[in-house]
Amino acid sequence: MLRVRLTRFQQIFGGAALAGVLIALSFTGATRWLLLGLLFTLAGLCVGLGVSFPRWRMFGQSLWRIPTGRKAVALTFDDGPDLEATPELLTLLAERGVRATFFCVGSRVAQFPDLARRLVAEGHEVENHSQGHSHWTNLFSPRQLRADLIQAQHEIQSVTGRAPLYFRPPMCLTNPRVFRVAAELGLQVTTYTARGWDRRPDPPGRIAARLLRHLQPGAILLLHDGGVPAERLVAVVRLLLDRLRAEGYQCVRLEELAAGRNPPVDNERHSG
């Protein structure tokens, strides 16, 4: 027997529709309209929060953490590659023997192909973060979104030799179209367990602390290597790696964490 699993969005929409019908049949006049207004305001608020908080999985099963029995996390970076910040970050990761996952913008991969190839050559994973990182991506029609993701897939694969398996929407905003189009293209929508909010001009220690508050096995940690000062990025990552090592955690690529594989390098190595 085929079982259909409804998303939270479908459950809220269906529940609100049913409750609306019951209110319309049970009340009259101003009371009816007041209750209907409150009902659909509450439903709209829930959906709006679901857009902004992807770990609620309002519209589909996003990958925000990977259950695992070992102390391992995926360190991920968005919006690159960046000519200033990414090379500085790569130098630090190489010193520490750490492999990370980079959610790259397709147009930036095309603009800086040598840097994208360096990511792969040094053992890092390159995934899809849209073609243009438009602030309107969450309002794209299915056709627009599909074209955007296909172009990003093409740019990344043509430069790195590997097609991405994961898609992180710009600003991690989601809706039903995001999950439907990603599924059609064989991409897993991926968000995060914790993010550093590193676009804010906060001290590195405060940014690292935001991530460490949610530290747990299988966590997906989000920072940026695009649009942030290189010096601050390196300082944040250095603090974070020091703390992870002290807590006995390893950093592995997202695909390794998802597959339950051991990392190909010894992340206990520490220098500097």
C-alpha positions as CSV (number, residue, x, y, z in Angstrom):
1,M,0.0,0.0,0.0
2,L,1.4,3.4,-1.1
3,R,1.9,5.8,1.8
4,V,1.9,9.5,1.1
5,R,3.8,11.6,3.6
6,L,2.5,15.2,3.8
7,T,4.9,18.1,4.4
8,R,4.2,20.4,7.3
9,F,3.1,23.0,4.8
10,Q,0.5,20.6,3.4
11,Q,-0.6,19.7,6.9
12,I,-1.0,23.4,7.9
13,F,-2.7,24.3,4.7
14,G,-5.1,21.3,4.9
15,G,-5.8,21.9,8.6
16,A,-6.4,25.6,8.1
17,A,-8.8,24.9,5.3
18,L,-10.7,22.4,7.4
19,A,-10.8,24.7,10.4
20,G,-12.0,27.5,8.1
21,V,-14.9,25.5,6.9
22,L,-15.9,24.5,10.4
23,I,-15.7,28.2,11.5
24,A,-17.8,29.3,8.5
25,L,-20.4,26.7,9.4
26,S,-20.4,27.3,13.1
27,F,-20.3,31.1,13.4
28,T,-21.9,34.1,11.8
29,G,-21.3,37.8,11.5
30,A,-18.3,39.5,13.0
31,T,-17.3,36.5,15.1
32,R,-16.9,34.4,12.0
33,W,-14.7,36.9,10.3
34,L,-12.6,37.5,13.4
35,L,-11.9,33.8,13.8
36,L,-11.2,33.3,10.1
37,G,-8.8,36.3,10.2
38,L,-7.0,34.9,13.3
39,L,-6.8,31.4,11.8
40,F,-5.3,32.5,8.5
41,T,-3.0,35.0,10.1
42,L,-1.6,32.2,12.3
43,A,-1.3,29.9,9.4
44,G,0.5,32.5,7.4
45,L,2.9,33.2,10.3
46,C,3.8,29.5,10.5
47,V,4.5,29.3,6.8
48,G,6.6,32.5,6.9
49,L,8.6,31.1,9.8
50,G,9.0,27.9,7.8
51,V,10.6,29.9,5.0
52,S,13.1,31.5,7.3
53,F,13.9,28.4,9.5
54,P,14.6,25.5,7.1
55,R,15.3,23.1,9.9
56,W,11.5,23.1,10.5
57,R,11.3,21.2,7.2
58,M,8.1,23.1,6.4
59,F,8.2,22.3,2.7
60,G,10.3,19.2,2.4
61,Q,13.1,17.1,3.9
62,S,16.1,19.4,3.9
63,L,19.4,18.1,5.1
64,W,20.2,20.2,8.2
65,R,22.0,17.5,10.3
66,I,23.3,14.0,9.6
67,P,22.8,11.6,12.5
68,T,26.0,9.8,13.3
69,G,27.6,8.0,16.1
70,R,31.0,9.6,15.7
71,K,32.2,13.1,16.6
72,A,32.3,14.5,13.1
73,V,30.9,17.7,11.6
74,A,30.7,19.2,8.1
75,L,32.3,22.6,7.8
76,T,30.6,24.4,4.9
77,F,31.2,27.8,3.2
78,D,28.9,29.8,1.0
79,D,29.0,32.4,-1.8
80,G,32.5,31.8,-3.1
81,P,34.9,31.4,-4.6
82,D,36.4,34.7,-3.7
83,L,39.8,35.9,-4.9
84,E,40.8,37.3,-1.5
85,A,39.1,35.2,1.2
86,T,39.1,31.8,-0.4
87,P,42.9,31.4,-0.9
88,E,43.5,32.6,2.7
89,L,41.0,30.1,4.0
90,L,42.5,27.2,1.9
91,T,45.9,27.9,3.3
92,L,44.6,27.5,6.8
93,L,42.6,24.4,6.0
94,A,45.6,22.8,4.4
95,E,47.7,23.6,7.5
96,R,45.2,21.9,9.7
97,G,44.5,18.9,7.4
98,V,40.8,19.8,7.1
99,R,38.5,19.1,4.2
100,A,35.4,21.3,3.8
101,T,32.4,21.7,1.6
102,F,32.0,24.8,-0.5
103,F,28.6,25.8,-1.8
104,C,29.7,27.8,-4.8
105,V,27.8,30.3,-6.9
106,G,28.0,29.1,-10.6
107,S,28.8,32.5,-12.0
108,R,31.7,32.9,-9.6
109,V,33.0,29.5,-10.5
110,A,33.0,30.6,-14.2
111,Q,34.7,33.8,-13.2
112,F,37.4,32.2,-11.2
113,P,37.8,28.7,-12.6
114,D,41.4,28.2,-11.4
115,L,40.3,28.9,-7.8
116,A,37.4,26.4,-8.2
117,R,39.8,23.8,-9.5
118,R,42.1,24.5,-6.5
119,L,39.2,23.6,-4.2
120,V,38.9,20.2,-5.7
121,A,42.6,19.6,-6.1
122,E,43.1,20.2,-2.3
123,G,40.4,17.7,-1.5
124,H,37.4,19.9,-0.9
125,E,33.8,19.4,-2.1
126,V,32.1,21.8,-4.4
127,E,28.3,22.0,-4.3
128,N,25.5,24.1,-5.9
129,H,24.6,27.5,-4.4
130,S,22.6,28.7,-7.5
131,Q,23.9,30.4,-10.6
132,G,23.6,34.0,-9.6
133,H,22.7,34.1,-5.9
134,S,19.8,36.4,-6.6
135,H,18.0,37.8,-3.5
136,W,14.8,36.9,-5.4
137,T,15.6,33.2,-5.9
138,N,12.9,32.2,-3.4
139,L,10.3,34.0,-5.7
140,F,11.5,32.3,-8.9
141,S,9.0,30.3,-10.9
142,P,9.8,26.6,-11.3
143,R,11.0,27.3,-14.8
144,Q,13.4,30.1,-13.7
145,L,14.7,28.1,-10.8
146,R,15.2,25.0,-12.9
147,A,17.2,27.0,-15.5
148,D,19.3,28.7,-12.7
149,L,20.2,25.4,-11.1
150,I,20.9,23.6,-14.4
151,Q,23.3,26.4,-15.4
152,A,25.1,26.3,-12.0
153,Q,25.4,22.5,-12.3
154,H,26.9,22.9,-15.8
155,E,29.4,25.7,-14.7
156,I,30.6,23.7,-11.7
157,Q,30.8,20.4,-13.5
158,S,32.6,21.8,-16.5
159,V,35.3,23.4,-14.3
160,T,35.7,20.8,-11.5
161,G,34.8,17.6,-13.4
162,R,32.1,16.7,-10.9
163,A,28.4,17.5,-10.8
164,P,27.1,18.7,-7.4
165,L,24.9,16.5,-5.4
166,Y,23.6,19.1,-2.9
167,F,21.9,22.4,-3.3
168,R,21.8,25.1,-0.6
169,P,19.4,27.9,-1.6
170,P,20.6,31.5,-1.3
171,M,20.1,32.7,2.3
172,C,18.7,29.2,2.9
173,L,15.2,30.3,2.1
174,T,12.9,27.5,0.9
175,N,9.5,26.9,-0.5
176,P,7.7,24.0,-2.2
177,R,9.2,24.9,-5.6
178,V,12.7,24.6,-4.3
179,F,12.2,21.1,-3.1
180,R,10.3,20.0,-6.3
181,V,12.9,21.4,-8.7
182,A,15.8,20.2,-6.7
183,A,14.3,16.7,-6.6
184,E,13.8,16.7,-10.4
185,L,17.5,17.5,-10.8
186,G,18.6,14.9,-8.3
187,L,19.8,17.5,-5.8
188,Q,19.4,17.2,-2.0
189,V,18.3,20.5,-0.5
190,T,20.8,21.3,2.3
191,T,20.6,23.9,5.0
192,Y,22.5,23.9,8.3
193,T,22.5,23.0,12.0
194,A,24.2,26.3,13.0
195,R,25.3,29.4,11.2
196,G,27.8,31.9,12.3
197,W,26.0,35.0,10.9
198,D,29.5,36.0,9.9
199,R,28.3,38.8,7.6
200,R,27.8,40.9,10.7
201,P,30.9,42.9,11.8
202,D,31.2,40.9,15.1
203,P,34.4,39.8,16.8
204,P,35.6,36.4,15.6
205,G,35.1,34.8,19.0
206,R,31.4,35.7,18.9
207,I,30.9,34.3,15.5
208,A,32.6,31.0,16.4
209,A,30.5,30.9,19.6
210,R,27.3,30.9,17.6
211,L,28.4,27.8,15.8
212,L,29.8,26.0,18.9
213,R,26.5,26.5,20.9
214,H,24.9,23.9,18.6
215,L,27.9,21.6,18.3
216,Q,26.8,17.9,18.1
217,P,27.8,14.9,16.1
218,G,26.7,15.2,12.5
219,A,26.2,19.0,12.6
220,I,26.4,21.1,9.4
221,L,28.1,24.4,10.2
222,L,27.7,27.4,7.9
223,L,30.1,30.2,7.2
224,H,30.9,32.3,4.2
225,D,34.1,32.6,2.1
226,G,32.4,35.1,-0.2
227,G,31.5,38.6,0.9
228,V,33.4,38.6,4.2
229,P,36.9,40.0,5.0
230,A,39.6,37.4,4.6
231,E,41.3,38.3,7.9
232,R,38.1,37.9,10.0
233,L,37.2,34.6,8.2
234,V,40.5,33.1,8.9
235,A,40.4,34.2,12.5
236,V,36.9,32.7,13.0
237,V,37.9,29.4,11.4
238,R,41.1,29.1,13.4
239,L,39.2,29.6,16.6
240,L,36.5,27.1,15.5
241,L,39.1,24.4,14.5
242,D,40.9,24.8,17.8
243,R,37.7,24.3,19.7
244,L,36.6,21.3,17.6
245,R,40.0,19.6,18.0
246,A,39.8,20.2,21.8
247,E,36.4,18.6,21.9
248,G,37.6,15.6,19.9
249,Y,35.7,16.5,16.7
250,Q,36.8,15.9,13.1
251,C,35.8,18.0,10.1
252,V,34.8,16.0,7.1
253,R,33.2,16.8,3.7
254,L,29.5,16.7,3.6
255,E,29.4,13.7,1.2
256,E,31.6,11.8,3.6
257,L,29.5,12.6,6.6
258,A,26.3,11.6,4.7
259,A,27.9,8.3,3.6
260,G,29.4,7.5,7.0
261,R,32.9,7.3,5.6
262,N,36.0,8.0,7.5
263,P,37.9,11.1,6.3
264,P,40.9,10.5,4.0
265,V,43.2,12.6,6.2
266,D,44.1,12.9,9.8
267,N,42.3,15.9,11.1
268,E,44.2,15.6,14.4
269,R,47.2,17.2,12.6
270,H,47.6,20.7,13.9
271,S,50.1,23.4,13.1
272,G,50.4,27.1,13.7
